[in-house]
Amino acid sequence: MTRAGVVWAAVIVALIVLILLIVFFLQNQDTARVQFLGLDGYVPLGLALFIAAVAGGVLVAIAGAVRILQLRLLARRARRAPKP
């Protein structure tokens, strides 16, 4: 598959995901009370769930990045260590 083909496939997948997100938001318009760090308010349920999912993804990405950095540091130390 060419690079243009890969880009085209990625665009199609992104559009499908976007359509699914729009459907999700439209089906979950009930309001939900949200309290966080002293803030209090009402937001649509779909938005609250989406924000929670994105926050979870960010936490997983941070944990993964920290682990990758740990492994790189270990690999660098192993390369520099004198071999007997």
Distance bins in CASP14 RR format, pairs under 12 A and 6 or more apart:
PFRMAT RR
TARGET T0000
AUTHOR 0000-0000-0000
RMODE 2
METHOD distances of the structure
MODEL  1
1 7 0 0 0 0 0 1 0 0 0 0 0
1 8 0 0 0 0 1 0 0 0 0 0 0
1 9 1 0 0 1 0 0 0 0 0 0 0
1 10 0 0 0 0 0 1 0 0 0 0 0
2 8 0 0 0 0 1 0 0 0 0 0 0
2 9 0 0 0 0 0 1 0 0 0 0 0
3 9 0 0 0 0 0 1 0 0 0 0 0
3 10 0 0 0 0 0 1 0 0 0 0 0
4 10 0 0 0 0 0 1 0 0 0 0 0
4 11 0 0 0 0 0 1 0 0 0 0 0
5 11 0 0 0 0 1 0 0 0 0 0 0
5 12 0 0 0 0 1 0 0 0 0 0 0
5 13 0 0 0 0 0 1 0 0 0 0 0
6 12 0 0 0 0 0 1 0 0 0 0 0
6 13 0 0 0 0 0 1 0 0 0 0 0
7 13 0 0 0 0 0 1 0 0 0 0 0
7 14 0 0 0 0 0 1 0 0 0 0 0
8 14 0 0 0 0 0 1 0 0 0 0 0
8 15 0 0 0 0 0 1 0 0 0 0 0
9 15 0 0 0 0 0 1 0 0 0 0 0
9 16 0 0 0 0 0 1 0 0 0 0 0
10 16 0 0 0 0 0 1 0 0 0 0 0
10 17 0 0 0 0 0 1 0 0 0 0 0
11 17 0 0 0 0 0 1 0 0 0 0 0
11 18 0 0 0 0 0 1 0 0 0 0 0
12 18 0 0 0 0 0 1 0 0 0 0 0
12 19 0 0 0 0 0 1 0 0 0 0 0
13 19 0 0 0 0 0 1 0 0 0 0 0
13 20 0 0 0 0 0 1 0 0 0 0 0
14 20 0 0 0 0 0 1 0 0 0 0 0
14 21 0 0 0 0 0 1 0 0 0 0 0
15 21 0 0 0 0 0 1 0 0 0 0 0
15 22 0 0 0 0 0 1 0 0 0 0 0
16 22 0 0 0 0 0 1 0 0 0 0 0
16 23 0 0 0 0 0 1 0 0 0 0 0
17 23 0 0 0 0 0 1 0 0 0 0 0
17 24 0 0 0 0 0 1 0 0 0 0 0
18 24 0 0 0 0 0 1 0 0 0 0 0
18 25 0 0 0 0 0 1 0 0 0 0 0
19 25 0 0 0 0 0 1 0 0 0 0 0
19 26 0 0 0 0 0 1 0 0 0 0 0
20 26 0 0 0 0 0 1 0 0 0 0 0
20 27 0 0 0 0 0 1 0 0 0 0 0
20 50 0 0 0 0 0 1 0 0 0 0 0
21 27 0 0 0 0 0 1 0 0 0 0 0
21 28 0 0 0 0 0 1 0 0 0 0 0
21 46 0 0 0 0 1 0 0 0 0 0 0
21 47 0 0 0 0 0 1 0 0 0 0 0
21 49 0 0 0 0 0 1 0 0 0 0 0
21 50 1 0 0 1 0 0 0 0 0 0 0
21 53 0 0 0 0 0 1 0 0 0 0 0
21 54 0 0 0 0 0 1 0 0 0 0 0
22 28 0 0 0 0 0 1 0 0 0 0 0
22 29 0 0 0 0 0 1 0 0 0 0 0
22 46 0 0 0 0 0 1 0 0 0 0 0
22 50 0 0 0 0 0 1 0 0 0 0 0
23 29 0 0 0 0 0 1 0 0 0 0 0
23 46 0 0 0 0 0 1 0 0 0 0 0
24 44 0 0 0 0 0 1 0 0 0 0 0
24 45 0 0 0 0 1 0 0 0 0 0 0
24 46 1 0 0 1 0 0 0 0 0 0 0
24 47 0 0 0 0 1 0 0 0 0 0 0
24 48 0 0 0 0 0 1 0 0 0 0 0
24 49 0 0 0 0 1 0 0 0 0 0 0
24 50 1 0 0 1 0 0 0 0 0 0 0
24 53 0 0 0 0 0 1 0 0 0 0 0
25 43 0 0 0 0 0 1 0 0 0 0 0
25 44 1 0 0 1 0 0 0 0 0 0 0
25 45 0 0 0 0 1 0 0 0 0 0 0
25 46 1 0 1 0 0 0 0 0 0 0 0
25 47 1 0 0 1 0 0 0 0 0 0 0
25 48 0 0 0 0 0 1 0 0 0 0 0
25 49 0 0 0 0 1 0 0 0 0 0 0
25 50 1 0 0 1 0 0 0 0 0 0 0
25 51 0 0 0 0 0 1 0 0 0 0 0
26 44 0 0 0 0 1 0 0 0 0 0 0
26 45 0 0 0 0 0 1 0 0 0 0 0
26 46 0 0 0 0 1 0 0 0 0 0 0
26 47 0 0 0 0 0 1 0 0 0 0 0
27 44 0 0 0 0 0 1 0 0 0 0 0
27 45 0 0 0 0 1 0 0 0 0 0 0
27 46 0 0 0 0 1 0 0 0 0 0 0
27 49 0 0 0 0 0 1 0 0 0 0 0
28 43 0 0 0 0 0 1 0 0 0 0 0
28 44 1 0 0 1 0 0 0 0 0 0 0
28 45 1 0 1 0 0 0 0 0 0 0 0
28 46 1 1 0 0 0 0 0 0 0 0 0
28 47 0 0 0 0 1 0 0 0 0 0 0
28 48 0 0 0 0 1 0 0 0 0 0 0
28 49 1 0 0 1 0 0 0 0 0 0 0
28 50 0 0 0 0 1 0 0 0 0 0 0
29 42 0 0 0 0 0 1 0 0 0 0 0
29 43 0 0 0 0 0 1 0 0 0 0 0
29 44 1 0 1 0 0 0 0 0 0 0 0
29 45 1 0 0 1 0 0 0 0 0 0 0
29 46 1 0 0 1 0 0 0 0 0 0 0
29 47 0 0 0 0 1 0 0 0 0 0 0
29 48 0 0 0 0 0 1 0 0 0 0 0
29 49 0 0 0 0 0 1 0 0 0 0 0
30 42 0 0 0 0 0 1 0 0 0 0 0
30 43 0 0 0 0 0 1 0 0 0 0 0
30 44 1 0 0 1 0 0 0 0 0 0 0
30 45 1 0 1 0 0 0 0 0 0 0 0
30 46 0 0 0 0 1 0 0 0 0 0 0
30 47 0 0 0 0 0 1 0 0 0 0 0
30 48 0 0 0 0 1 0 0 0 0 0 0
30 49 0 0 0 0 0 1 0 0 0 0 0
31 41 0 0 0 0 1 0 0 0 0 0 0
31 42 1 0 1 0 0 0 0 0 0 0 0
31 43 1 0 0 1 0 0 0 0 0 0 0
31 44 1 0 0 1 0 0 0 0 0 0 0
31 45 1 0 0 1 0 0 0 0 0 0 0
31 46 0 0 0 0 1 0 0 0 0 0 0
31 47 0 0 0 0 1 0 0 0 0 0 0
31 48 0 0 0 0 1 0 0 0 0 0 0
32 40 0 0 0 0 0 1 0 0 0 0 0
32 41 0 0 0 0 1 0 0 0 0 0 0
32 42 1 0 0 1 0 0 0 0 0 0 0
32 43 1 0 0 1 0 0 0 0 0 0 0
32 44 1 0 0 1 0 0 0 0 0 0 0
32 45 1 0 1 0 0 0 0 0 0 0 0
32 46 0 0 0 0 1 0 0 0 0 0 0
32 47 0 0 0 0 1 0 0 0 0 0 0
32 48 1 0 1 0 0 0 0 0 0 0 0
32 49 0 0 0 0 1 0 0 0 0 0 0
32 50 0 0 0 0 0 1 0 0 0 0 0
32 51 0 0 0 0 0 1 0 0 0 0 0
32 52 0 0 0 0 0 1 0 0 0 0 0
33 39 0 0 0 0 0 1 0 0 0 0 0
33 40 1 0 0 1 0 0 0 0 0 0 0
33 41 1 0 0 1 0 0 0 0 0 0 0
33 42 1 0 1 0 0 0 0 0 0 0 0
33 43 0 0 0 0 1 0 0 0 0 0 0
33 44 0 0 0 0 0 1 0 0 0 0 0
33 45 0 0 0 0 0 1 0 0 0 0 0
33 48 0 0 0 0 1 0 0 0 0 0 0
34 40 1 0 0 1 0 0 0 0 0 0 0
34 41 1 0 1 0 0 0 0 0 0 0 0
34 42 1 0 0 1 0 0 0 0 0 0 0
34 43 1 0 1 0 0 0 0 0 0 0 0
34 44 0 0 0 0 0 1 0 0 0 0 0
34 45 0 0 0 0 1 0 0 0 0 0 0
34 46 0 0 0 0 0 1 0 0 0 0 0
34 47 0 0 0 0 1 0 0 0 0 0 0
34 48 1 0 1 0 0 0 0 0 0 0 0
34 49 0 0 0 0 0 1 0 0 0 0 0
34 51 0 0 0 0 1 0 0 0 0 0 0
34 52 0 0 0 0 1 0 0 0 0 0 0
35 41 1 0 0 1 0 0 0 0 0 0 0
35 42 0 0 0 0 0 1 0 0 0 0 0
35 43 0 0 0 0 0 1 0 0 0 0 0
35 48 0 0 0 0 0 1 0 0 0 0 0
36 43 0 0 0 0 0 1 0 0 0 0 0
36 48 0 0 0 0 0 1 0 0 0 0 0
36 51 0 0 0 0 1 0 0 0 0 0 0
36 52 0 0 0 0 0 1 0 0 0 0 0
36 55 0 0 0 0 0 1 0 0 0 0 0
41 47 0 0 0 0 0 1 0 0 0 0 0
41 48 0 0 0 0 0 1 0 0 0 0 0
42 48 0 0 0 0 1 0 0 0 0 0 0
43 49 0 0 0 0 1 0 0 0 0 0 0
43 50 0 0 0 0 1 0 0 0 0 0 0
43 51 1 0 0 1 0 0 0 0 0 0 0
43 52 0 0 0 0 0 1 0 0 0 0 0
44 50 0 0 0 0 1 0 0 0 0 0 0
44 51 0 0 0 0 0 1 0 0 0 0 0
45 51 0 0 0 0 0 1 0 0 0 0 0
45 52 0 0 0 0 0 1 0 0 0 0 0
46 52 0 0 0 0 1 0 0 0 0 0 0
46 53 0 0 0 0 1 0 0 0 0 0 0
46 54 0 0 0 0 0 1 0 0 0 0 0
47 53 0 0 0 0 0 1 0 0 0 0 0
47 54 0 0 0 0 0 1 0 0 0 0 0
48 54 0 0 0 0 0 1 0 0 0 0 0
48 55 0 0 0 0 0 1 0 0 0 0 0
49 55 0 0 0 0 0 1 0 0 0 0 0
49 56 0 0 0 0 0 1 0 0 0 0 0
50 56 0 0 0 0 0 1 0 0 0 0 0
50 57 0 0 0 0 0 1 0 0 0 0 0
51 57 0 0 0 0 0 1 0 0 0 0 0
51 58 0 0 0 0 0 1 0 0 0 0 0
52 58 0 0 0 0 0 1 0 0 0 0 0
52 59 0 0 0 0 0 1 0 0 0 0 0
53 59 0 0 0 0 0 1 0 0 0 0 0
53 60 0 0 0 0 0 1 0 0 0 0 0
54 60 0 0 0 0 0 1 0 0 0 0 0
54 61 0 0 0 0 0 1 0 0 0 0 0
55 61 0 0 0 0 0 1 0 0 0 0 0
55 62 0 0 0 0 0 1 0 0 0 0 0
56 62 0 0 0 0 1 0 0 0 0 0 0
56 63 0 0 0 0 1 0 0 0 0 0 0
57 63 0 0 0 0 1 0 0 0 0 0 0
57 64 0 0 0 0 0 1 0 0 0 0 0
57 65 0 0 0 0 0 1 0 0 0 0 0
58 64 0 0 0 0 0 1 0 0 0 0 0
58 65 0 0 0 0 0 1 0 0 0 0 0
59 65 0 0 0 0 0 1 0 0 0 0 0
59 66 0 0 0 0 0 1 0 0 0 0 0
60 66 0 0 0 0 0 1 0 0 0 0 0
60 67 0 0 0 0 0 1 0 0 0 0 0
61 67 0 0 0 0 0 1 0 0 0 0 0
61 68 0 0 0 0 0 1 0 0 0 0 0
62 68 0 0 0 0 0 1 0 0 0 0 0
62 69 0 0 0 0 0 1 0 0 0 0 0
63 69 0 0 0 0 0 1 0 0 0 0 0
63 70 0 0 0 0 0 1 0 0 0 0 0
64 70 0 0 0 0 1 0 0 0 0 0 0
64 71 0 0 0 0 1 0 0 0 0 0 0
64 72 0 0 0 0 0 1 0 0 0 0 0
65 71 0 0 0 0 0 1 0 0 0 0 0
65 72 0 0 0 0 0 1 0 0 0 0 0
66 72 0 0 0 0 0 1 0 0 0 0 0
66 73 0 0 0 0 0 1 0 0 0 0 0
67 73 0 0 0 0 0 1 0 0 0 0 0
67 74 0 0 0 0 0 1 0 0 0 0 0
68 74 0 0 0 0 0 1 0 0 0 0 0
68 75 0 0 0 0 0 1 0 0 0 0 0
69 75 0 0 0 0 0 1 0 0 0 0 0
69 76 0 0 0 0 0 1 0 0 0 0 0
70 76 0 0 0 0 0 1 0 0 0 0 0
70 77 0 0 0 0 0 1 0 0 0 0 0
71 77 0 0 0 0 0 1 0 0 0 0 0
71 78 0 0 0 0 0 1 0 0 0 0 0
72 78 0 0 0 0 0 1 0 0 0 0 0
72 79 0 0 0 0 0 1 0 0 0 0 0
73 79 0 0 0 0 0 1 0 0 0 0 0
73 80 0 0 0 0 0 1 0 0 0 0 0
74 80 0 0 0 0 0 1 0 0 0 0 0
74 81 0 0 0 0 0 1 0 0 0 0 0
75 81 0 0 0 0 0 1 0 0 0 0 0
END
